Amino acid sequence: MKNNLTLKWGTLKAWNFGVDKKGQKLLKEYHKLGASMSAMTQKDTPRQKEIICELIDLVDEKIYLDWDGKYVSQKKAKEYVMNYNNN
């Protein structure tokens, strides 16, 4: 199974990194820093945003933006994560 990632509200919503050791390690670090059970209430730290971007690099296919209902490139997904709520 290929690595995949879904983002919503500027953060992780769903993912699958199967046996990808780097992906699993990054997810453990992300959750250790503190994660809400709801993407809507998650407030990512700068490091958590970096982790999400590192996870994006591990996905071979496009990243799904759940709220927008579309797939985007890795570059667009990183921009989405890093700029979300930076008004």
C-alpha positions in Angstrom: 0.0 0.0 0.0 1.3 3.5 -0.9 1.7 6.3 1.6 -1.2 8.7 1.6 -2.2 11.8 3.4 -5.4 13.9 3.8 -5.4 17.4 5.2 -8.2 19.5 6.7 -8.2 22.8 8.6 -4.5 23.1 7.9 -3.5 19.9 9.7 -3.6 16.1 9.5 -7.0 14.5 9.0 -6.1 11.0 7.8 -3.0 9.1 6.8 -1.5 5.8 6.0 2.3 5.2 6.2 2.0 1.4 6.6 5.5 0.1 7.1 7.3 3.3 6.2 9.6 3.6 9.2 10.3 7.3 8.7 6.6 8.1 8.4 5.8 6.1 11.5 8.6 7.9 13.5 7.4 11.3 12.3 3.8 10.5 13.3 5.0 9.4 16.8 6.9 12.7 17.2 3.9 14.7 16.0 1.5 13.0 18.5 4.0 13.2 21.3 4.0 17.0 20.9 0.2 17.0 21.5 -2.6 16.2 19.1 -6.3 16.7 19.4 -8.7 14.0 18.4 -10.3 16.5 16.0 -8.5 18.2 13.1 -10.8 21.2 13.6 -9.5 21.8 17.1 -5.8 21.0 16.5 -3.4 23.8 16.9 -0.1 22.8 15.4 3.2 24.0 16.7 5.8 25.2 14.3 7.6 21.8 14.7 4.3 19.9 14.0 3.9 21.9 10.8 7.4 20.9 9.8 6.6 17.3 10.5 3.5 17.5 8.3 5.7 18.9 5.5 8.2 16.0 6.0 5.3 13.6 5.8 4.1 15.2 2.6 7.5 14.5 1.1 7.0 10.8 1.8 3.7 10.6 -0.2 4.2 9.6 -3.9 0.8 10.7 -5.0 -1.0 14.1 -4.6 -2.3 15.2 -1.2 -6.0 15.3 -0.6 -7.5 18.6 0.9 -10.7 17.3 2.4 -12.4 20.6 2.9 -11.8 21.7 -0.7 -12.5 18.2 -2.1 -9.4 18.2 -4.3 -5.9 16.8 -4.7 -2.9 19.1 -4.8 0.8 18.8 -5.4 3.3 18.4 -2.6 4.3 22.0 -3.0 0.7 23.3 -2.7 0.0 21.0 0.3 3.0 22.5 2.1 1.9 26.0 1.3 -1.5 25.1 2.7 -0.1 23.8 6.0 2.4 26.5 6.5 0.0 29.4 5.7 -3.2 28.1 7.3 -4.6 30.7 9.7 -1.7 33.0 9.2 -3.9 36.0 8.6 
